[in-house]
Amino acid sequence: MCDDPSQRAIAALLPKLPSLHPDLVSRLYTTETWHEKVKALCFDNVELSAKDAEVLAKQLADGGLCVRQGEVRCSRPSTDHPFRSCCS
């Protein structure tokens, strides 16, 4: 298990991303809508803060899974993406 909470959050979120945005339009978020969408999806009984959601978006962008330019645009993660296995 990872000690890094952000890595655990990413590992928990990745399997849920395809159902969050089945089409291209639903993949575009503002920072606020991204926070609303993911805040309760990463940990049981814990909600991410707005800052946590920003950090998560940045790390997903750094990993090539989303683009941040004032908003967050997510892509579908491949099954062999490094985030997928970091906390298995």
C-alpha positions as CSV (number, residue, x, y, z in Angstrom):
1,M,0.0,0.0,0.0
2,C,1.3,3.5,-0.8
3,D,2.1,5.8,2.0
4,D,1.4,8.9,-0.2
5,P,-2.3,9.8,0.2
6,S,-2.4,11.5,-3.2
7,Q,-1.1,8.4,-4.9
8,R,-3.8,6.3,-3.0
9,A,-6.4,8.9,-4.1
10,I,-5.3,8.5,-7.8
11,A,-5.3,4.7,-7.6
12,A,-8.8,4.8,-6.1
13,L,-10.1,7.3,-8.7
14,L,-8.7,5.8,-11.9
15,P,-11.1,2.9,-12.2
16,K,-14.0,5.4,-11.7
17,L,-12.9,7.9,-14.4
18,P,-14.6,6.2,-17.4
19,S,-18.0,6.2,-15.8
20,L,-17.5,9.9,-14.7
21,H,-17.2,11.1,-18.3
22,P,-18.6,8.8,-21.0
23,D,-18.4,11.4,-23.7
24,L,-16.1,14.3,-24.6
25,V,-18.3,17.1,-23.3
26,S,-18.6,15.5,-19.9
27,R,-14.8,15.5,-19.5
28,L,-14.5,19.2,-19.2
29,Y,-14.6,20.6,-15.7
30,T,-13.9,23.9,-14.0
31,T,-11.8,23.6,-10.8
32,E,-15.0,23.8,-8.8
33,T,-16.9,21.2,-10.7
34,W,-13.9,18.9,-10.7
35,H,-13.8,19.2,-6.9
36,E,-17.6,18.5,-6.6
37,K,-17.3,15.5,-8.9
38,V,-14.3,13.7,-7.2
39,K,-14.3,14.9,-3.6
40,A,-16.1,11.8,-2.3
41,L,-14.7,9.2,-4.7
42,C,-11.2,8.6,-3.5
43,F,-11.5,7.6,0.1
44,D,-14.3,5.9,2.1
45,N,-15.9,8.4,4.5
46,V,-13.5,11.2,3.6
47,E,-14.1,14.1,1.3
48,L,-11.2,15.8,-0.5
49,S,-10.8,19.6,0.1
50,A,-10.8,21.9,-2.9
51,K,-7.0,22.1,-2.5
52,D,-6.7,18.3,-2.4
53,A,-8.7,18.1,-5.7
54,E,-6.4,20.7,-7.3
55,V,-3.3,18.7,-6.3
56,L,-5.0,15.5,-7.6
57,A,-5.7,17.2,-11.0
58,K,-2.1,18.4,-11.1
59,Q,-0.8,15.0,-10.5
60,L,-3.1,13.5,-13.1
61,A,-1.9,16.1,-15.5
62,D,1.7,15.4,-14.7
63,G,1.0,11.7,-15.4
64,G,-0.7,12.5,-18.7
65,L,-4.2,11.7,-17.7
66,C,-5.7,15.2,-17.8
67,V,-4.9,18.6,-19.0
68,R,-5.1,21.7,-16.9
69,Q,-5.6,25.2,-18.4
70,G,-7.9,26.9,-16.1
71,E,-10.1,23.9,-16.2
72,V,-9.5,20.1,-15.9
73,R,-9.9,17.8,-18.9
74,C,-9.6,14.1,-18.2
75,S,-8.6,11.4,-20.6
76,R,-9.4,7.7,-20.2
77,P,-6.5,5.9,-18.4
78,S,-4.9,3.0,-20.1
79,T,-4.8,-0.3,-18.2
80,D,-1.1,-0.2,-18.0
81,H,-0.7,3.4,-16.8
82,P,1.8,3.6,-13.8
83,F,-0.8,5.2,-11.5
84,R,-2.9,2.2,-12.0
85,S,-0.5,-0.1,-10.3
86,C,1.4,2.1,-7.8
87,C,-0.8,1.2,-4.9
88,S,-2.0,-2.3,-5.8
